[in-house]
């Protein structure tokens, strides 16, 4: 039984494809097939149902897959014992929420490049549930996400809360009296991210509880675009208070502190197995995102 055979088997099950497993491991498809067959022969049992597409493990194959993942994590941990003192290096796949990408990606990239020149960061963005699935499937080394404080994460996904993020309703500068409640302002319509955004979902729930409709004037990506449209009086927005307070358009905007709607989200760092040598770089990444939201950082390097 060889470690490379275990690695090939785990990749095939995780990706549900010998072609994708070959691409990931830098091998040919026949080589992947031979390694999986060697592994099956060493155990004396078929682990894949080869009549299905995509490939699926048998019942025993799924149990073996879970055990193999544990074994490979222990092998990586053993390797880390001698590599932990080395500076972070190599490819590091990281992600942030779509709603924070405009304000967060460039500062995070600058911080990683400055502190860890041997790192090759690959940064991306997406909605929370999408990023959670990518962490589960180990397509990412880590992600910073926004979820409620009560969020329950699945097995195999480690998580660390980074701090609470206050959300605020944003409108244009207006000499008239500011609205006090959600029902005072909802009819002006909203400029929000498309479906999938947690901020939008929070607003939808609050309006539904009050029997009010969600009136969408515009769907738009990006903090600057949304705030520009809001400043022109085209609707209201909902976003982290810190992003608005630090934005160049702040003087053209009003923040509505409503008595019946003051939502908060929680910033989380989530990750699957993390090699010890990469921890400082992941810490720096999470710190850069949190700093942009005015969150005090107390990340421990013992992830």
Helices and strands as residue ranges (DSSP letters): H 3-15, H 18-25, H 29-43, E 48-49, E 56-57, H 59-83, E 90-97, G 98-100, H 101-115, E 119-126, H 128-136, E 142-147, E 158-172, G 182-184, G 186-188, E 190-192, H 198-209, E 216-219, H 223-231, E 237-240, H 241-245, G 250-252, E 253-256, E 264-271, G 276-278, H 279-292
